């Protein structure tokens, strides 16, 4: 069974965004949210589309893995 989680972050632009992971591999994300709550809701909606209730954690932008 796959594991799901989300990371919500405040970008240098001042906007909130999120990334979500399936089995610890980045699977997608969203950006341009005005508030942390909106970014969490967007992430939760995506995870629910997968039928998952994975943890959503607020992390510093600098803690996100680099895009490869």
C-alpha positions in Angstrom: 0.0 0.0 0.0 1.3 3.4 -0.9 2.1 6.2 1.6 0.9 9.8 1.0 2.0 13.1 2.6 2.0 16.7 1.9 4.3 19.6 2.6 2.9 23.2 2.8 5.4 26.0 2.6 5.7 29.8 2.3 7.6 30.6 -0.9 10.0 33.5 -1.2 7.3 35.3 -3.2 5.2 35.5 -0.1 2.6 33.1 -1.5 1.8 29.7 0.0 2.2 26.5 -1.9 2.3 22.7 -1.4 3.9 19.6 -2.7 2.6 16.1 -2.2 4.4 12.8 -2.2 3.5 9.2 -3.0 5.9 6.7 -1.4 8.3 9.6 -0.7 8.5 10.6 -4.4 7.2 14.1 -5.3 4.1 13.6 -7.3 2.8 17.2 -7.8 1.9 20.4 -6.1 0.2 23.7 -6.2 1.1 27.4 -5.6 -0.2 30.9 -5.4 -2.3 30.5 -2.3 -2.9 33.6 -0.1 -2.9 31.7 3.2 -1.5 28.6 4.8 -5.1 27.3 5.4 -5.8 27.6 1.6 -2.6 25.7 0.7 -3.5 23.0 3.3 -7.0 22.7 1.9 -5.6 22.4 -1.7 -3.2 19.7 -0.6 -5.9 17.9 1.3 -8.2 17.9 -1.7 -5.5 16.3 -3.9 -4.7 13.6 -1.3 -8.4 12.9 -0.9 -8.6 12.4 -4.7 -6.2 9.5 -4.1 -8.4 8.2 -1.3 -5.6 9.1 1.2 -5.6 10.9 4.5 -1.9 11.4 4.6 -0.2 13.9 7.0 0.1 17.5 5.8 3.1 19.3 7.4 4.2 22.9 7.2 7.9 23.0 6.4 10.3 25.8 5.7 10.8 26.5 2.0 14.5 25.8 2.4 13.7 22.3 3.7 12.1 21.2 0.4 14.2 18.9 -1.7 15.7 20.5 -4.8 13.8 20.0 -8.1 15.7 17.4 -10.2 
